[in-house]
Amino acid sequence: MRVLIAYQGNNKTNKQVAETMKKVFEEHGIDVTMQAVEPAVEMRLYDYLKEFRKKKGIPLKEAILDVSKYDLIVIGTPVLKFCPTPIMETYVRKLKGTKGKQFVLYCTPVGFAGTTIKRMASILTTKGAKINATLTISSIFELNEKKLALVKEFAMRLLS
Ligand SMILES: Cc1cc2nc3c(=O)[nH]c(=O)nc-3n(C[C@H](O)[C@H](O)[C@H](O)COP(=O)(O)O)c2cc1C
């Protein structure tokens, strides 16, 4: 089984969840590819929102976009204005080879997640993807052991 985990590379908690899931999968002998999704140009959060509104996308650094060779694709996003971040929404919109593929979505809000998961799920299902499971894990700071334990349990459930 081949798994792709794509997350927002410049966001600590988003990365922490990705790395925790990777560890659980690898302990079970699964081949995991990590993809840190990053903007081509670093901007302030407000500027990402402005750019996204204007151009319907953020220029990203090169990343895996064709997911056809993976059996499971995990996508994580932080939350901005109750939605996926412009960086991760751009990434999800650009994905190819999604038809019939199993996706797992997670978000790492500081406060409320709002429509984050719903929005990502709707973009993906429109592209023929199947949403296997979702996780919302909120924290103001880096994730503590208790929160990370929830992520581990979630990853274990995906394997069963
Ligand atoms: C304009 C704006 C809107 C935001 N909206 C939300 C939100 O709706 N929900 C939420 O949980 N966090 C929200 N945040 C917090 C950001 O997601 C968080 O500060 C950002 O992801 C940076 O995370 P980091 O400090 O872990 O890098 C918002 C921040 C800004 C500046």
PDBQT file of the ligand as one rigid body, heavy atoms in Angstrom, charges set to zero:
ROOT
HETATM    1  C1  LIG A 201      -7.394  36.555   8.849  1.00  0.00    +0.000 C 
HETATM    2  C2  LIG A 201      -7.243  35.344   9.715  1.00  0.00    +0.000 A 
HETATM    3  C3  LIG A 201      -8.305  34.451   9.835  1.00  0.00    +0.000 A 
HETATM    4  C4  LIG A 201      -8.195  33.306  10.629  1.00  0.00    +0.000 A 
HETATM    5  N1  LIG A 201      -9.249  32.469  10.717  1.00  0.00    +0.000 NA
HETATM    6  C5  LIG A 201      -9.166  31.363  11.486  1.00  0.00    +0.000 A 
HETATM    7  C6  LIG A 201     -10.282  30.479  11.605  1.00  0.00    +0.000 A 
HETATM    8  O1  LIG A 201     -11.344  30.682  11.031  1.00  0.00    +0.000 OA
HETATM    9  N2  LIG A 201     -10.157  29.385  12.370  1.00  0.00    +0.000 N 
HETATM   10  C7  LIG A 201      -9.006  29.112  13.010  1.00  0.00    +0.000 A 
HETATM   11  O2  LIG A 201      -8.958  28.092  13.683  1.00  0.00    +0.000 OA
HETATM   12  N3  LIG A 201      -7.914  29.912  12.907  1.00  0.00    +0.000 NA
HETATM   13  C8  LIG A 201      -7.973  31.038  12.184  1.00  0.00    +0.000 A 
HETATM   14  N4  LIG A 201      -6.880  31.884  12.077  1.00  0.00    +0.000 N 
HETATM   15  C9  LIG A 201      -5.619  31.500  12.704  1.00  0.00    +0.000 C 
HETATM   16  C10 LIG A 201      -4.669  30.972  11.657  1.00  0.00    +0.000 C 
HETATM   17  O3  LIG A 201      -5.096  29.774  11.084  1.00  0.00    +0.000 OA
HETATM   18  C11 LIG A 201      -3.295  30.696  12.259  1.00  0.00    +0.000 C 
HETATM   19  O4  LIG A 201      -2.879  31.805  12.925  1.00  0.00    +0.000 OA
HETATM   20  C12 LIG A 201      -2.361  30.381  11.127  1.00  0.00    +0.000 C 
HETATM   21  O5  LIG A 201      -2.713  29.143  10.567  1.00  0.00    +0.000 OA
HETATM   22  C13 LIG A 201      -0.940  30.346  11.594  1.00  0.00    +0.000 C 
HETATM   23  O6  LIG A 201      -0.743  29.171  12.344  1.00  0.00    +0.000 OA
HETATM   24  P1  LIG A 201       0.636  28.873  13.045  1.00  0.00    +0.000 P 
HETATM   25  O7  LIG A 201       0.810  29.954  14.056  1.00  0.00    +0.000 OA
HETATM   26  O8  LIG A 201       0.463  27.504  13.629  1.00  0.00    +0.000 OA
HETATM   27  O9  LIG A 201       1.662  28.920  11.940  1.00  0.00    +0.000 OA
HETATM   28  C14 LIG A 201      -6.972  33.027  11.322  1.00  0.00    +0.000 A 
HETATM   29  C15 LIG A 201      -5.910  33.935  11.201  1.00  0.00    +0.000 A 
HETATM   30  C16 LIG A 201      -6.027  35.074  10.423  1.00  0.00    +0.000 A 
HETATM   31  C17 LIG A 201      -4.866  36.030  10.330  1.00  0.00    +0.000 C 
ENDROOT
TORSDOF 0
